[in-house]
Amino acid sequence: MQAELWEQVYTSLTCHISEPWRMPGVINAFADGTKCMQLYGKMRNAYDRLCDRLGVVDEDEDVECIIRCYMEMERELCRLMFAYGQQFSGK
């Protein structure tokens, strides 16, 4: 598997790379109006409400840990899905 290729697709898809370096043909899944952006908005609102309930001004360490771990799991699943896609497509 080409590690660089899956990484380029992932960073382009998740908008973790600047526009000039994005991979052509890969959408920004977090563009305004997309499902990912809608879900992010819901998550952010829930995060803010939780911090308010906890009396935390900026961010809560445990909530941040949950989010970071979930993002790492999501990244690993994306990497594996890309590898399986290549495997099952015969590439």
Helices and strands as residue ranges (DSSP letters): H 3-13, G 19-21, H 35-54, H 61-89
